[in-house]
Amino acid sequence: MPTRSYYFPKDFAHLEEILRAEPGNFPDDETARFRELGLPPIPTTGALPLFLGISPKTIFSIRRRPRKHYRSFPLKKKDGTKRDIDTPRTYLKVIQWWILDNILNHVEIAENVFGFVAGRSAVQNAKYHLGAKHVLNVDIRQFFPSITIDQVREIFVSLGYKEDVAEMLAELCCLDDRVPQGAPTSPAIANLVLRGLDEQLSRLADEAGHRYSRYADDLTFSSQQRIEPAFLDSVQQEVEQAGFELKPEKTRFSGFEGRMEVTGVVINDKMQPSRVWRKRTRAKLHRFSQATRLTRRELAYLQGILGMAAQFPESIQMLKLSKDAAGLIEAKSHTVVGRGESPVLPSGLTLRQAEVLAQLAPKRTNIEIAMRLGTTESAVKKRLQGAFRKIDVTERHTAERWASENL
């Protein structure tokens, strides 16, 4: 099956040619209809496997036993609770990528929706409310699991696909009749399912003289005047009518005299990350400054601070954090494996052993590592054997995890 990069055509003319080559032809009126929609032509359920170059049996297998095509694991959240993550396996993931790139990402999203949209960010979401004097933040509970397969099917029908095709597409994007957290299609589907709610909440906000935006499951309303509790009641009613539920514990009214925060960004007089984020970042920078070496993960964190600070040019504190991070990168990047000729290495590793450990990745073979390092497969195997003894591991995946945390 081709990789994702294969699926980025300028238009869908090549798909029309594939369909015309099939027995029974492809009617011109169907061609015109899909061209007008700006979406790939999928007149029947048999068209999708043709486009993907796979057997129809693969699609049938996924639809019949979807659980078999997912990896599931719990993910611990910051508040200590766990969230179930379901990630598609390779074949299904490529199919979902195709649906995402060729269908879902071709649908226009409202300007006040900032999450899961290319070119939009949480910082832009916060900037949308800059200058407000009052803010209301509310969150949707169980965002992805609340979206049903029926809602997903209706999305594909509304885009112009026939019922049987919409049913197939919905089943390929759902697990246990719900949108799975961890599938590449889920965020875009969520945005489309919430289009009606976004319109209703935008109308409600306009009528009250407020502004509304959404970033994933985070709904924000801002105003130059006080936002009354009665307005929250109206918001809750609209959310529940759409089939969702709010988290009362995450509902927050704030005014200019306090801290007004939107998706982690304070917007009182100027935009900058929250005080908690800045304090935690200063503490990490201090810890890095005392260390004799940096890991690849820590170096990436420092580079992330530079990117974050660039989004807040008016914040003196962010400029200071950026300057400190840049100084650490300049002073200590030579200690990182792959960045300097003589990095500081833990556990008595040699440079060659550390380089091989740093190249470990899921499904990456010794031959691939050898090609990356310009050496032989036997040399890679020997270095890994020596490294495993020094870091006291026997399993490859354990060594990979160790390398991620320590190199």
N, C-alpha and C positions, 0 to 999 in steps of 0.2 A: 504494500500500500504506500502511495507517495507521502512525503512529509508535508507539513502544513504549508511550507513556502510554495508548494506547487499550486495552491488554490488562490491565486491573486490575479485573475484576468481583468482586463479593462472593461469588458462587457461579457455577455453570456452567449455570443454568437457561436462559439465552439460547442456549447451545449445543444444549441439548436441543430447543429450539423450532426451531432451524435444521435439525436432523436430522429432526424430525417433518414439516417442510414438504417434505422430499424424497420422491420416489416410493418406495414400499416401507415407509414409516413407520419408527419407531424403537421396538423392542419395550420394553414396560414393565420386563421383567426386566433388560434391559441398562441401562435408566435407573437402576433400583435398585442394580445392581451398581456402577456408576461412582459413584453418590452415596455408597455405603458406603465406597468407596476414597478419596473426597475428591479425585478427579482428574477432569480434563475427559474427557467421553465421546468416544473415538475408536474406534468399532467397526470401521471400515474405513479403508483408505489414502486413500479419496476424501473423508473427513470433514475432514482438516486443511486442504486448499485452500479448502473451503467456509468454514471459520472465519476464515481469513486473507483471504478475498476475492480470491484469486488463481487463475490458471488451473492445472489439474492438470499442464499441460505444463511449468510452471515447476518444480514438484517433480520431474517426470520428468527435466528437463534437469540439475538439480542432482545427482540421484542417478546419472545416466549419466556426467556429466563434472564431478565435484566440483572438480577442480583449477582449472577455468575460473572458479569462483566464490570464489577466494581470492586475496589479495595476500600474497606471501611475501618475506621479507627477513631477513638475519642481524642479530642483536643482540649486541653485545659485552658480556660480563659483566665483573665486577670483577676476576676472576682472569686476564683476557686472552683467555679462550676465547670462542667464538661459539655462540649459541643460535639455532636456526631458528624464526622467528615466522611463523605463518600466520593472517592475519586475514580473516574472511569479508567479502565485498562486500555491498552494501546489502541486496539481497533475501534472501540467505541469513542475514545478520545479524539481520534482523527475524524471520525464521522461528525462528532459534535463541533470540532473546529470548522469543518466545512459548513455546517448549518450556521454557525456564528458568523464566519467571514462572508458568506455569500447571501445570507438571508437577514439575520437579526441585526447585523451592523449596517445594513442598508436602510433601516427604518429611522426616520428623523426623530430625535428626542427633544422635548421641550427645553428651552433655554435656562429654565430655573431648576433643572435636574443636573446635578454635578457628579454623582457617583457612577462608576462603571461606564463612563463616556470618554472616548479618546479626546485628549486635549483639554479636559476639565479636571479639576482637582478639589481637594478639601479646602485648600487655601482660597481658591476662587469662590467656593461656596461661602466662606466666611466674608470675603471681600464684598459679596453681593449684599451683605447686611451692614457694612461699615457706615457709621454715621447715625445709626439707630440709637434710640434712648431706652427702649425696652425690647426684651427678647423672650420668646417662649420656645423652649426645646422639648420635643417629645420623641419617643422611640417606638417603633413597631416591635412587638414581641414575636419571637420565632419567625423571623422574616421569610427565609426561604421555605422552611417546612410548611408555612401557612398557604403557600401557592399550590393549588391542586392541578392535576392533569387536565381537568375539564377547562380550567382557565387557560392553560397553555394551548390546548386544542383550539379554543376560541380565538386565541391570538393568531394562529396560522390560518384559520378560516377568514379572519378579518383582513389578513394580508392578501387574500385572493386564492388560496389553495382549496381544492375540493376536500370534502369531508374525510375520505379515506386517506388522502395524502396528509392532511392535517393530523389525523389520528396517528399515522406512522411517525411523523416528525415529533409529535408530543411524547410518544412512547420512547423514542430515542433520547429524549431530553429529561425524562422523569424516572424516578425509582420509587417503588411502592406508592405509585399514584401521587407523588409529590415532587417538587423541584429539589434535587439533592444539593447539599452544601458541598462544593468541591468540584462540580462539573463546570467546564469553561462556558457553557451556554447559560448557566443559571443567572448570573448578574444581568445580562442583557434581557433575558426573559422577564425577570423581576421588573425592570424598568418599563417594559411594554405592558405587563399586567397592571401596573400601577398608573398607566396613562390616564385612565378615567378618574382615579382618586386625585391625581395631581391637578387635573382640570378643575375638579370640584373644590379642592382646597385653595387653589389659586383664585377662583371666583369668590370663595368665602373671605379670603384675605383682602382682595380688592374692595369688596363691599364694606369691609370694616376699616379700610385705610391702612392695611398692613402689607408686608411683603412676605412671600412664601418661597422656600426652596427645599429641596430634598437631596440628601447624600445617602444613598443606600436606604437604610431603615431609620435614618436620622432626619426628622422633620423640624424645620426651623421657621418661626414667624417673628418678624421684627416690625417696629413701629416707632414713630416720633411721639406717640402718646401711650398711655398705660394700656396694656392688653388685659382685658377683664377675664375673670374666671369663666364667665358665661361663654366667652369665645372658645375656651378650651372644651366646654361641653359640646359645642357645635362641631369642633374638630373631631372629638371622640365619636360622635354620632356618624360622621361621614366615614371615618376609618372602619367602624364596625359594619356599616352598610356595605363596604367594599370587601368584607370578609376577613378583616384583620383585627388585631387587638393592640392597645397601647400598653406600655410598661409604666404603671403609676410611679414606680420608684425612680424612673429616669426623667419624669416630667419636672421642668424647672422654669420658673419665672425669674427674670433678672432685670435690674435697672441700671442706669448709668452710674449710680452711687456705689454699686457693687461691681462684681466681675461678670461682664457679658462675654460668654464664650460660645463659639460656633464651630463644631467639628474640631475641637481641640485648639482653636485659635482665639485669643482674646482680641476683642474689637472695640474696646472702650474709647481710646483716643488715637491709637495706632494699632496696627496688626502685629501680633507676635505670638509665639507658642505660649502655652499656659505656664504659670510660675512653677508648677510641679515638674513639667518637662524641662524647663531651664535649670532648675535645681538639680534634677537627676543627671542632666547632661554635664553640668559643672563638676559633679562628683565623679563621674566616669572619666572626664578629662584629667582630673587630679590623679585618679588611680593610674591611668595610662602614663602620666608623667613620671610616676614613681617606679614603674615597671622597667625591667632591663630590656624587654622585647615586646613586640606587638604580634598578634596573630593576624591572619588574613581577614578574619571576621571583624576584628577591632579596627583594622585599617579601612575596611569598607564602611564601618560605622563613622569614622572620622570624615571620610569623603562624603558620606550622607549629610553630615552636619554642614559642610560647605554648600551642598545643594539646598538644604533647608534654609540656611541663612540668606541665600541669594533671593529667596522669595519674600524676605522681610527687610528691604533696604533701609527702612526708616527706624528700625529697632537698634538702638545702641548696644543693648545686651546681646542681641544676636550677632552683631558685627564683632563683639569681643569674643564670643564663643567661636566664631568662624576663624578669627585670627589665631586663637589658641589651638584649634584643631589643625590649621595649616602648619603651625609651628611644629606640632607633634609629628605630622606627616613628613615634614622635611627632616626632622631630627632622627626619626626612628623607622622610617619605611625600609631602610637597609637591613633591619633585623628580621624582616618578613620573608619567609620562603617564597622564592620566585621574584622577589623585588630587589635583592641585593646579592653580591657575590659571596658575602660571609655572614649569613644570618645567624642569630643566636638560636640554638636548637635545644629543645628539651629532651630529657630521658636518654642522653648520650647518643642520640641519632647522628649518623653522618649526613652530610649535605645530600648525597645521592639517595640515601634512604628516605630523607624528609621530602625530597622532590617527588619520589614515587608515591609516598603516602598522600601527598597533596593532590595527586592526580586521580585518586580513587573516586569513583562515582558509580551510582547504580547502573548495572549492565555494561559498564566500560571494561573491556577485556585487557589482558596484559599486552596483547599486540597493539591495541589502540594507544595504551600508555607509552609503549616503546616508540611508536611513531611520533607521539607528541614530544618525547624527550630526546629523540634522535639516537636511540640505543637499540639493543636487541631484546627479544622477548625473554630469553634466558637470564639476561642481566636484570630485568625487571623482577622476575620471579625470585632471584637470589637476594635482591635488595629488600623485597617484601618479607622474605623469610627472616632476614636479620632484623628488620624493623619490628616485626611481630613479636620477636623474643624480647626486644628492648622495652616495648610498651606493654608487654604482658597480655597479649590478646591472641586468640586462635582463629576467630571468625573474621572474614573480610569485611562484612558490614559493620562489625564492632570497630575495626581499625579505621574504617571510613568515618564513623561518628567521632572517634578519638581525634582524627586529623582535623575534622571540621571545628572541633572545640579548642585544639591545642596548637595548630600550625597556622 
